[in-house]
Amino acid sequence: MHTDRKTLFRSTMTVVAITGIVAAGACSSDSTDTSANGLTATTGQPTTFTAAQVLAATGGATPVRFAQPVHGTIRPAANGGITYTPAAGYSGTDTISATTSDAVSLYPSDIAPLTTIGGVPIGGSAFGSALTAVPGSTTEFYGLTDRGPNVDGRTDSEKVLPLPEFHPAIGRFRLVAGRAELVSTITLEGTDGQPLNGLVDPQATTGETLVDLSGAALPTSDHGLDTEGLVALPDGTFWISDEYGPFIVHVDATGRELDRLSPFDGSLPRELSLRTPNQGMEGLTVTPDGTTLVGIMQSALRTPGLSGSAKSVPVTRIVTVDLRSRAVSEYLYPLANPQKTKVAVSEITALSTTRFIVDERDGKLEPGADKKLWLADISGATDVGPRSRVAGSRYAPDAGGLLVGNRPIETAVGVTTDTDAVARLRSMGIVTAGKTLDVDLGGLVTGLDPSGGFFGHDKIEGVTALDGGKRLAISNDSDFGLAGLASATPPFTLEPKTLANGLQDSGEILVVDTTKLPATTRNTDISVTVR
């Protein structure tokens, strides 16, 4: 594996940073620019400037961190803004020094909470489980919720759903004036027109127990779907992948289900149902020619005889579906040593019929988290699906899929390093997908703000390519702003997910211009007139 396309952001400065605001006088810029666009505040009162106001004040350059002004203080505000408070009794012209970069553009969303429970807002901006461009547009995108607000329960197999009545939905966003504006939503429905929900489908045994805030067990539902991947077609319809079956569901422009592919009826390989809970078909894309759906499993399958955790096996599966013939193929993608790094896949994005961007990430907040976008190529990879022709193998869908030496692939690979896994598979006559690093996203955002205050999310789950991949639009799954339970006994109380900048997690879209990597920064002075 090697790096490609000026991939790694290298920080060459030392800065003192606290939650996205740096001490006055700290500098990491290549040049200084004083903005002619000032802001106005009132003596003795805090004033919040919106993201659009700050962008106007920097001349359109994206702020990645700020220095504290001499005559007041600033702190991050919701939705990408900042709150400035002048020093007691001060009036005059103060200066906020912003560090900016033209390699990135940030678009926070401003969506009201779904509700508030026990003083904790349940965020309404959690549309970042997938991101895809509206066909024909580079400024409008579709996002996708997952199954709804949920947090880990009292045991490894328990999940608590604060809003069991939640309905998964598609959101349409427009990027304008430094914000991601929600234009419309589409609630997903079954073939009968009834809304889908986030309860477990009875066909798809996950081993999980879902409960509500009172601790009462929730039923299964034939309208249950844990939505994760999204494709928008020019005809107005959508394909959506999920984690339960995993299923791939085709819906019309209104969100009503038209049909679905399933591992339980032969339209998808049966072995895919061996996914680890919450590790199903996490990503979905369509090739640029519109002929082939391409999904990817979040981690390795739990095949019979596997010793150790499937999450530590360093291969997962890319699944292709020909939309005309419905022929299915499977290819192995090597994960970057998940036993050590704890990474898994969250998205796949097509650049061609054989080349894809794959999003591998850990579950940590910035700074210093592991979030990398890789270029994967399956042109030379071996098909290990139902139509495989690997010498000495046989396909047994109820025994884990392709068997080599009478063992399923994941069982044969086991818990090992990615290098060893690739070598073992090659000795079996199986070639994995090629893989090179495209963008070290964690390195990029931590380099821009070492405090983790800039796009410091833990779950980077949506990636769509613009201009053939020269620009990348990236979204986060905010988990509805929830981190977990604050109490271990019912009725449960909730703990908010708090970012390094001190704010509750919410949905944002980051656009990265890969032609401007490694990223450079400059200082922009923003005048604040206090009167």
HELIX and SHEET records of a PDB file:
HELIX    1   1 ALA A   51  ALA A   57  1                                   7    
HELIX    2   2 ALA A   78  GLY A   80  5                                   3    
HELIX    3   3 ARG A  270  LEU A  274  5                                   5    
HELIX    4   4 ALA A  310  SER A  312  5                                   3    
HELIX    5   5 PRO A  338  THR A  341  1                                   4    
HELIX    6   6 PRO A  397  ALA A  399  5                                   3    
HELIX    7   7 ILE A  409  VAL A  413  1                                   5    
HELIX    8   8 ASP A  418  SER A  427  1                                  10    
HELIX    9   9 LEU A  441  LEU A  448  1                                   8    
HELIX   10  10 ASP A  467  GLY A  469  5                                   3    
HELIX   11  11 ASP A  479  GLY A  481  5                                   3    
HELIX   12  12 THR A  514  LYS A  516  5                                   3    
SHEET    1   A 6 ALA A  17  ILE A  18  0                                        
SHEET    2   A 6 ILE A  21  VAL A  22 -1                                        
SHEET    3   A 6 THR A  62  ALA A  67  1                                        
SHEET    4   A 6 GLY A  92  SER A 101 -1                                        
SHEET    5   A 6 ARG A 522  VAL A 530 -1                                        
SHEET    6   A 6 THR A  32  THR A  34  1                                        
SHEET    1   B 6 ALA A  17  ILE A  18  0                                        
SHEET    2   B 6 ILE A  21  VAL A  22 -1                                        
SHEET    3   B 6 THR A  62  ALA A  67  1                                        
SHEET    4   B 6 GLY A  92  SER A 101 -1                                        
SHEET    5   B 6 ARG A 522  VAL A 530 -1                                        
SHEET    6   B 6 LEU A  39  ALA A  41  1                                        
SHEET    1   C 3 THR A  47  PHE A  49  0                                        
SHEET    2   C 3 ILE A  82  PRO A  86 -1                                        
SHEET    3   C 3 GLY A  72  PRO A  76 -1                                        
SHEET    1   D 4 VAL A 104  PRO A 108  0                                        
SHEET    2   D 4 GLU A 508  ASP A 513 -1                                        
SHEET    3   D 4 ARG A 471  ASN A 476 -1                                        
SHEET    4   D 4 ILE A 460  LEU A 466 -1                                        
SHEET    1   E 2 THR A 115  ILE A 117  0                                        
SHEET    2   E 2 VAL A 120  ILE A 122 -1                                        
SHEET    1   F 4 ALA A 130  ALA A 133  0                                        
SHEET    2   F 4 GLU A 140  LEU A 144 -1                                        
SHEET    3   F 4 ALA A 169  VAL A 176 -1                                        
SHEET    4   F 4 ARG A 179  THR A 187 -1                                        
SHEET    1   G 3 VAL A 151  ASP A 152  0                                        
SHEET    2   G 3 GLU A 158  VAL A 160 -1                                        
SHEET    3   G 3 THR A 209  VAL A 211  1                                        
SHEET    1   H 4 THR A 227  ALA A 232  0                                        
SHEET    2   H 4 PHE A 238  ASP A 242 -1                                        
SHEET    3   H 4 ILE A 248  VAL A 251 -1                                        
SHEET    4   H 4 GLU A 257  LEU A 261 -1                                        
SHEET    1   I 4 MET A 281  VAL A 286  0                                        
SHEET    2   I 4 THR A 292  MET A 297 -1                                        
SHEET    3   I 4 VAL A 315  ASP A 322 -1                                        
SHEET    4   I 4 VAL A 328  PRO A 334 -1                                        
SHEET    1   J 4 ALA A 344  ALA A 350  0                                        
SHEET    2   J 4 ARG A 355  ARG A 361 -1                                        
SHEET    3   J 4 LYS A 371  ASP A 377 -1                                        
SHEET    4   J 4 GLY A 434  ASP A 440 -1                                        
SHEET    1   K 3 SER A 393  ALA A 396  0                                        
SHEET    2   K 3 GLY A 401  VAL A 404 -1                                        
SHEET    3   K 3 ARG A 407  PRO A 408 -1                                        
SHEET    1   L 2 LEU A 482  LEU A 485  0                                        
SHEET    2   L 2 LEU A 494  PRO A 496 -1                                        
END                                                                             
